Amino acid sequence: MPGSDGAIPKRRITTVIVHRPALERRVAASLDASRTPVVLGGCGCGRTSLLIRLSQLIGNERSQYVDLAAAATTPERCLASVIGSSPFSLKNGHALAPAESPRAAFERLLTFFDDAVAADGGPVTFLIDEVLDVRTFESFPGLRHVQRELVGRFATSRNRFVLASRFTARAHRLLRDAPSRFEVVHVTPLDAQEVTSMALLFEGARPDWAATTGPVVAALTGGRASYVHALLTALTQMGAASDPVGALASLCAPDGRITALCHHCYEFRLQRARGYGALKAILGVLAELEPLNLTEIAQRLKRTPGSTKDYLSWLEDVDLITSQRKRYSFDDPLLRLHVRLYGRPIPPTDDDLVREIQAFAQSRLPRGLDLPAEPVMAASEPATRDGGIIDID
């Protein structure tokens, strides 16, 4: 609401960046060894948090974070956006000539990444999020192989790069024949200790509550940073009623935060794959029962094994499913739960939510892992010291 003077009062907008020292050290060591780390992980795993944290550690005067998913519109606009937000100039004071075509704009973008220097003339580090989105340019004339061209230029550049993508399978395929300078770094799930440390960021959170809650939240969320943050936030808002399973149920309701996260990931990845309708059908089959082999899926889908195998390969290509010993299952257990709840023409009832969440919790929580029974926070006002996790998905 506007204040008495008609001005809109300012809100305190803050962010929490997940600090993962071991992962940060590994990426930093890769850079120091003149390699190019490629950070891979699924939706909401914390890739963006890692890149922003690294940018802070390196310093703004020598690093630039680039969200290529946002910038990759047309080559000309992408070039203008990257240069316009950069603290760097070209070496020897050179200026880029105007781009008269999409091809020329892309070439100038590569030149900028290659020749940019800090104020003292030294090399710089670009942290490029969703680097595979450069593929957007392939619809423009003369830009059919831009991903390979980008990788080739980065492999020989004097500057340093940290690349990131949510598409693990596609990144591995792109880097299969790439120079050895590139080093893949997988973002592993948060473990119980890391979740416990994250819980302590919430104002009023007691160490004993965090120590008890951390392992439970890690188990229920699979250690995925966005789910962890959502569940910890819900628990702090519940006050004395600190029931992680109940909080998870509220987050998986039609208007819940985890429902929104899962829906975004589900639709985003399906839209990037081929065979939208058939792929949804297979995910529905696996939501009912997993793991299943090719023959079992084909029988339930009422399709030939050959066509079913194609569909499965397209799902693996966007990392929605994984295969172990020729048996297929969801890559993200909470996404499977989401499909069970919402992959039908009517929304789930309260009874459906309770039944599915309880079954999910029983399958995820190790035996002997006690649920916290005491109040979440000493104070009743829910807040975090630094707000919500940033992640580009």
DOKEMI-496163 format. One record per residue (C-alpha): x, y, z; residue in one letter. Coordinates in nm, 2 decimals, always signed. Layout:
# residues N
X;Y;Z;A
...
END
This chain:
# residues 393
+0.00;+0.00;+0.00;M
+0.13;+0.35;-0.07;P
+0.24;+0.55;+0.23;G
+0.09;+0.88;+0.35;S
+0.31;+1.07;+0.09;D
+0.18;+0.85;-0.19;G
+0.51;+0.66;-0.23;A
+0.51;+0.28;-0.23;I
+0.71;+0.16;+0.07;P
+1.02;-0.04;+0.00;K
+1.03;-0.41;+0.07;R
+1.34;-0.59;+0.20;R
+1.43;-0.81;-0.09;I
+1.71;-1.05;+0.00;T
+1.85;-1.38;-0.13;T
+2.01;-1.68;+0.02;V
+2.29;-1.84;-0.17;I
+2.36;-2.20;-0.08;V
+2.72;-2.22;+0.05;H
+2.88;-2.55;-0.05;R
+3.25;-2.51;+0.03;P
+3.36;-2.85;-0.10;A
+3.19;-2.80;-0.43;L
+3.32;-2.44;-0.46;E
+3.68;-2.56;-0.39;R
+3.65;-2.83;-0.65;R
+3.54;-2.58;-0.92;V
+3.80;-2.33;-0.81;A
+4.07;-2.60;-0.83;A
+3.96;-2.68;-1.18;S
+3.99;-2.31;-1.28;L
+4.34;-2.29;-1.12;D
+4.45;-2.59;-1.32;A
+4.36;-2.41;-1.64;S
+4.05;-2.63;-1.70;R
+3.69;-2.52;-1.78;T
+3.45;-2.67;-1.52;P
+3.11;-2.76;-1.66;V
+2.86;-2.77;-1.37;V
+2.56;-3.01;-1.43;L
+2.26;-3.07;-1.22;G
+1.88;-3.09;-1.24;G
+1.61;-2.83;-1.17;C
+1.65;-2.65;-0.84;G
+1.98;-2.83;-0.75;C
+2.17;-2.50;-0.68;G
+2.37;-2.45;-1.00;R
+2.29;-2.08;-1.01;T
+2.37;-2.04;-0.64;S
+2.71;-2.20;-0.71;L
+2.79;-1.96;-1.00;L
+2.68;-1.65;-0.81;I
+2.88;-1.76;-0.50;R
+3.19;-1.81;-0.72;L
+3.14;-1.47;-0.88;S
+3.14;-1.32;-0.53;Q
+3.45;-1.51;-0.43;L
+3.64;-1.41;-0.75;I
+3.52;-1.05;-0.73;G
+3.30;-0.84;-0.96;N
+3.60;-0.66;-1.11;E
+3.73;-0.99;-1.26;R
+3.41;-1.20;-1.31;S
+3.08;-1.17;-1.49;Q
+2.77;-1.39;-1.44;Y
+2.57;-1.44;-1.76;V
+2.22;-1.60;-1.76;D
+2.22;-1.72;-2.12;L
+1.87;-1.86;-2.08;A
+1.75;-1.50;-2.05;A
+2.00;-1.34;-2.29;A
+1.97;-1.59;-2.58;A
+1.69;-1.42;-2.79;T
+1.84;-1.31;-3.12;T
+2.22;-1.30;-3.16;P
+2.21;-0.92;-3.20;E
+2.01;-0.86;-2.88;R
+2.22;-1.12;-2.69;C
+2.54;-0.94;-2.79;L
+2.40;-0.60;-2.68;A
+2.27;-0.75;-2.35;S
+2.60;-0.92;-2.25;V
+2.82;-0.63;-2.34;I
+2.58;-0.37;-2.19;G
+2.59;-0.55;-1.85;S
+2.96;-0.62;-1.85;S
+3.23;-0.44;-1.64;P
+3.49;-0.54;-1.90;F
+3.64;-0.39;-2.21;S
+3.83;-0.54;-2.50;L
+4.21;-0.57;-2.48;K
+4.41;-0.28;-2.63;N
+4.09;-0.06;-2.61;G
+3.95;-0.21;-2.93;H
+3.58;-0.17;-3.00;A
+3.35;-0.42;-3.16;L
+3.22;-0.32;-3.51;A
+2.84;-0.31;-3.55;P
+2.69;-0.65;-3.64;A
+2.52;-0.65;-3.98;E
+2.38;-1.00;-3.95;S
+2.30;-1.28;-3.69;P
+2.62;-1.45;-3.79;R
+2.83;-1.14;-3.74;A
+2.67;-1.08;-3.40;A
+2.75;-1.43;-3.29;F
+3.11;-1.39;-3.40;E
+3.14;-1.06;-3.21;R
+3.00;-1.23;-2.90;L
+3.27;-1.50;-2.92;L
+3.53;-1.22;-2.97;T
+3.40;-1.05;-2.66;F
+3.42;-1.36;-2.45;F
+3.77;-1.42;-2.59;D
+3.92;-1.07;-2.57;D
+3.75;-0.92;-2.27;A
+3.99;-0.79;-2.00;V
+3.97;-0.65;-1.65;A
+4.05;-0.28;-1.58;A
+4.42;-0.37;-1.53;D
+4.43;-0.56;-1.85;G
+4.43;-0.90;-1.69;G
+4.22;-1.21;-1.78;P
+3.86;-1.25;-1.66;V
+3.62;-1.52;-1.57;T
+3.28;-1.57;-1.72;F
+3.03;-1.78;-1.53;L
+2.77;-1.88;-1.79;I
+2.44;-2.03;-1.67;D
+2.24;-2.25;-1.91;E
+2.51;-2.24;-2.17;V
+2.33;-2.49;-2.39;L
+2.06;-2.23;-2.46;D
+2.30;-2.09;-2.72;V
+2.13;-2.35;-2.93;R
+1.85;-2.09;-2.97;T
+2.06;-1.92;-3.24;F
+2.06;-2.23;-3.46;E
+1.74;-2.12;-3.62;S
+1.92;-1.81;-3.77;F
+2.11;-1.82;-4.10;P
+2.47;-1.94;-4.08;G
+2.44;-2.06;-3.72;L
+2.38;-2.43;-3.75;R
+2.65;-2.55;-3.51;H
+2.68;-2.27;-3.26;V
+2.72;-2.50;-2.96;Q
+3.03;-2.67;-3.10;R
+3.17;-2.33;-3.21;E
+3.12;-2.19;-2.86;L
+3.29;-2.49;-2.70;V
+3.58;-2.47;-2.95;G
+3.64;-2.10;-2.88;R
+3.63;-2.15;-2.50;F
+3.88;-2.43;-2.53;A
+4.15;-2.20;-2.67;T
+4.06;-1.87;-2.49;S
+4.30;-1.69;-2.26;R
+4.00;-1.61;-2.03;N
+3.84;-1.85;-1.79;R
+3.49;-1.99;-1.79;F
+3.26;-2.18;-1.56;V
+2.97;-2.33;-1.76;L
+2.65;-2.47;-1.62;A
+2.34;-2.65;-1.75;S
+2.04;-2.84;-1.63;R
+2.06;-3.08;-1.92;F
+2.31;-3.34;-1.81;T
+2.27;-3.59;-2.10;A
+2.29;-3.32;-2.37;R
+2.60;-3.17;-2.21;A
+2.78;-3.50;-2.20;H
+2.70;-3.56;-2.56;R
+2.83;-3.21;-2.66;L
+3.15;-3.26;-2.47;L
+3.21;-3.62;-2.59;R
+3.47;-3.51;-2.85;D
+3.56;-3.17;-2.68;A
+3.92;-3.09;-2.58;P
+4.03;-3.22;-2.24;S
+4.03;-2.87;-2.10;R
+3.66;-2.92;-2.01;F
+3.59;-3.09;-1.67;E
+3.24;-3.21;-1.58;V
+3.13;-3.13;-1.22;V
+2.80;-3.28;-1.11;H
+2.61;-3.10;-0.84;V
+2.53;-3.37;-0.59;T
+2.23;-3.35;-0.35;P
+2.26;-3.17;-0.02;L
+2.34;-3.42;+0.25;D
+2.19;-3.42;+0.60;A
+2.47;-3.21;+0.74;Q
+2.43;-2.95;+0.47;E
+2.06;-2.94;+0.52;V
+2.11;-2.90;+0.90;T
+2.35;-2.60;+0.83;S
+2.09;-2.45;+0.60;M
+1.82;-2.49;+0.86;A
+2.03;-2.28;+1.10;L
+2.00;-1.98;+0.86;L
+1.64;-1.93;+0.97;F
+1.60;-1.68;+1.25;E
+1.51;-1.83;+1.58;G
+1.60;-2.19;+1.46;A
+1.76;-2.38;+1.75;R
+2.06;-2.61;+1.70;P
+1.88;-2.91;+1.85;D
+1.58;-2.86;+1.61;W
+1.81;-2.82;+1.31;A
+2.00;-3.13;+1.40;A
+1.68;-3.33;+1.43;T
+1.51;-3.18;+1.13;T
+1.80;-3.18;+0.88;G
+1.82;-3.56;+0.82;P
+1.44;-3.58;+0.78;V
+1.42;-3.29;+0.53;V
+1.72;-3.43;+0.34;A
+1.54;-3.77;+0.31;A
+1.20;-3.63;+0.20;L
+1.35;-3.39;-0.06;T
+1.63;-3.60;-0.19;G
+1.86;-3.31;-0.10;G
+1.74;-3.09;-0.39;R
+1.81;-2.74;-0.28;A
+1.49;-2.58;-0.40;S
+1.28;-2.84;-0.23;Y
+1.49;-2.82;+0.09;V
+1.44;-2.45;+0.11;H
+1.07;-2.47;+0.05;A
+1.02;-2.74;+0.32;L
+1.24;-2.56;+0.58;L
+1.05;-2.24;+0.51;T
+0.71;-2.42;+0.56;A
+0.83;-2.58;+0.88;L
+0.94;-2.24;+1.03;T
+0.60;-2.10;+0.94;Q
+0.42;-2.38;+1.12;M
+0.56;-2.27;+1.46;G
+0.50;-2.54;+1.72;A
+0.34;-2.78;+1.48;A
+0.68;-2.90;+1.33;S
+0.57;-3.20;+1.13;D
+0.78;-3.23;+0.81;P
+0.54;-3.48;+0.65;V
+0.25;-3.24;+0.71;G
+0.45;-2.95;+0.58;A
+0.53;-3.15;+0.27;L
+0.16;-3.22;+0.22;A
+0.08;-2.85;+0.23;S
+0.36;-2.78;-0.02;L
+0.22;-3.05;-0.26;C
-0.13;-2.91;-0.25;A
-0.26;-2.75;-0.57;P
-0.13;-2.40;-0.46;D
+0.18;-2.53;-0.29;G
+0.54;-2.42;-0.36;R
+0.67;-2.77;-0.45;I
+0.37;-2.83;-0.68;T
+0.47;-2.51;-0.87;A
+0.84;-2.62;-0.88;L
+0.75;-2.96;-1.01;C
+0.50;-2.83;-1.26;H
+0.77;-2.59;-1.40;H
+1.03;-2.86;-1.43;C
+0.79;-3.12;-1.58;Y
+0.66;-2.88;-1.85;E
+0.99;-2.72;-1.92;F
+1.17;-3.04;-1.99;R
+0.88;-3.19;-2.19;L
+0.87;-2.88;-2.41;Q
+1.24;-2.93;-2.48;R
+1.19;-3.29;-2.59;A
+1.02;-3.46;-2.88;R
+0.69;-3.66;-2.86;G
+0.52;-3.45;-2.59;Y
+0.20;-3.66;-2.56;G
+0.37;-4.00;-2.57;A
+0.63;-3.89;-2.32;L
+0.36;-3.78;-2.07;K
+0.20;-4.12;-2.11;A
+0.52;-4.30;-2.02;I
+0.57;-4.07;-1.72;L
+0.22;-4.16;-1.62;G
+0.30;-4.53;-1.65;V
+0.62;-4.49;-1.44;L
+0.43;-4.29;-1.18;A
+0.20;-4.59;-1.12;E
+0.49;-4.84;-1.10;L
+0.87;-4.82;-1.12;E
+1.12;-4.94;-1.22;P
+1.00;-5.11;-1.54;L
+1.18;-5.25;-1.84;N
+1.12;-5.16;-2.20;L
+0.88;-5.45;-2.26;T
+0.67;-5.38;-1.95;E
+0.64;-5.01;-2.05;I
+0.55;-5.10;-2.41;A
+0.28;-5.33;-2.30;Q
+0.13;-5.08;-2.07;R
+0.16;-4.81;-2.34;L
+0.02;-5.04;-2.61;K
+0.30;-4.94;-2.84;R
+0.57;-5.14;-3.01;T
+0.90;-5.19;-2.83;P
+1.08;-5.00;-3.11;G
+0.87;-4.68;-3.08;S
+0.87;-4.71;-2.70;T
+1.25;-4.72;-2.70;K
+1.26;-4.40;-2.90;D
+1.03;-4.23;-2.65;Y
+1.24;-4.35;-2.36;L
+1.56;-4.21;-2.52;S
+1.39;-3.87;-2.56;W
+1.30;-3.87;-2.19;L
+1.65;-3.96;-2.10;E
+1.78;-3.68;-2.33;D
+1.60;-3.42;-2.10;V
+1.69;-3.61;-1.78;D
+1.33;-3.69;-1.68;L
+1.41;-4.06;-1.63;I
+1.71;-4.27;-1.56;T
+1.79;-4.62;-1.65;S
+1.97;-4.88;-1.44;Q
+2.02;-5.24;-1.56;R
+1.77;-5.16;-1.84;K
+1.50;-5.07;-1.60;R
+1.35;-4.72;-1.61;Y
+1.24;-4.48;-1.33;S
+1.20;-4.11;-1.25;F
+1.52;-3.91;-1.19;D
+1.34;-3.70;-0.93;D
+1.12;-3.89;-0.68;P
+0.92;-3.58;-0.58;L
+0.84;-3.52;-0.95;L
+0.71;-3.88;-0.97;R
+0.48;-3.80;-0.67;L
+0.37;-3.48;-0.85;H
+0.27;-3.69;-1.16;V
+0.08;-3.93;-0.94;R
-0.11;-3.65;-0.79;L
-0.17;-3.42;-1.09;Y
-0.13;-3.64;-1.40;G
-0.51;-3.69;-1.42;R
-0.80;-3.48;-1.52;P
-0.92;-3.38;-1.17;I
-0.71;-3.23;-0.89;P
-0.63;-3.45;-0.59;P
-0.86;-3.44;-0.29;T
-0.73;-3.40;+0.07;D
-0.76;-3.77;+0.11;D
-0.55;-3.83;-0.20;D
-0.28;-3.59;-0.07;L
-0.27;-3.76;+0.27;V
-0.25;-4.11;+0.13;R
+0.02;-4.03;-0.13;E
+0.23;-3.82;+0.10;I
+0.23;-4.08;+0.37;Q
+0.32;-4.35;+0.13;A
+0.60;-4.13;-0.01;F
+0.74;-4.05;+0.33;A
+0.74;-4.42;+0.44;Q
+0.94;-4.50;+0.13;S
+1.19;-4.22;+0.18;R
+1.25;-4.21;+0.55;L
+1.51;-4.46;+0.68;P
+1.40;-4.68;+0.97;R
+1.50;-4.53;+1.30;G
+1.49;-4.17;+1.17;L
+1.28;-3.98;+1.43;D
+1.06;-3.70;+1.33;L
+1.11;-3.38;+1.52;P
+0.85;-3.35;+1.80;A
+0.94;-3.01;+1.95;E
+0.87;-2.65;+1.83;P
+1.05;-2.54;+1.52;V
+1.15;-2.20;+1.64;M
+1.19;-2.01;+1.96;A
+1.03;-1.70;+1.80;A
+0.68;-1.71;+1.63;S
+0.77;-1.47;+1.35;E
+0.88;-1.68;+1.04;P
+1.18;-1.54;+0.85;A
+1.51;-1.62;+0.72;T
+1.82;-1.42;+0.75;R
+1.87;-1.39;+0.38;D
+1.54;-1.48;+0.21;G
+1.50;-1.74;-0.06;G
+1.74;-1.95;-0.27;I
+1.82;-1.82;-0.62;I
+1.82;-2.08;-0.89;D
+1.77;-2.04;-1.26;I
+1.55;-2.32;-1.39;D
END
